[in-house]
């Protein structure tokens, strides 16, 4: 789902050479506000790899179910890498304190 938005944004690009160790382990876009992290979930983590022969095929294969599963998986990965949590601890934190939104 895509939508338009109006607002003021500051985009900062962090070059790979300046990544923290945990950032090097992530393979998805990550947003940050003053108080929150924003993890993005998509139907495919890398649709250009999955649909290499015809990237436009992603439009017919998009799935909210797959995107939500991907968001959960990426959030768990983020918590484990950034905060050194176990998979069980990360899953517990997700179920108790993460808001998923579309």
ABEGO torsion letter per residue (X at the ends): XBBBBBEBBBBBBBBAAABBAAAAABABBBBBBAABBBBBBBABABAAAAAAABAAAAAAABBAAAAAAAAAAAAAAAAAAAAGBBAAAAAAAAAAABBBBX
